[in-house]
Amino acid sequence: MIYTYGGYKVTGVKITPRNIFILDGNAQENVLISLKNFYNMIDFEFWLVVADRPVDLSVYMSQLQLQLNDTQTPAIRKLILQDLDKGQSFINNNIVDTEYYFLFKEKNEDVIQKKIRLLINGLATCGLNASQASNDDLRIILDNFLNGGNTTEFGTVMPV
C-alpha cells in the first residue's frame, strides 16, 4: 500500500490482460456487458491505471544461448538463432509489458479488504483474473507517473 498524508492508504488490484478481440462476437459482447455492469456496481472513487513495466529478457536470452551451445542440429540451431535475434530486437527497442490496475484510497483496513474482494470477484464475473497489487506493482506505478519512468532504489515510498 501507499501511505499518504491524512491517513489514507492507496491500494487496489492488478488485472491480468486478456485480448477479448480474439473471441467471437457474442463472447465479446458478453464481456463488454459484464464490464459495464461491473463499473456501474462500484460505489466508491477509483482510478483505472495503465502502466508500462520494462521486460527483463536476460534469463530467457541466457537459456537460449545455453540451448544453442548444446544443439548440433542445423534446423534447431536456426530456430534458436531466430529467437535470439527476436529477443535482441525486443531489448534494443525497450519492450514493455502493459499492466492494468484498479486503485482506490481508503483509511479503514477492513474496508480495504472488502473493496479488494469486491474488485477481484467483480472482474472474475467478467472473465478477467485479478489479484491484489503488490508493493512492487505500486512502486512501478509511482515510477511511471511521478518519477518520469526512473526507478526508485529506496524501500518505502512516501509522498513529500
Disulfide bonds with the S-S distance in Angstrom:
none
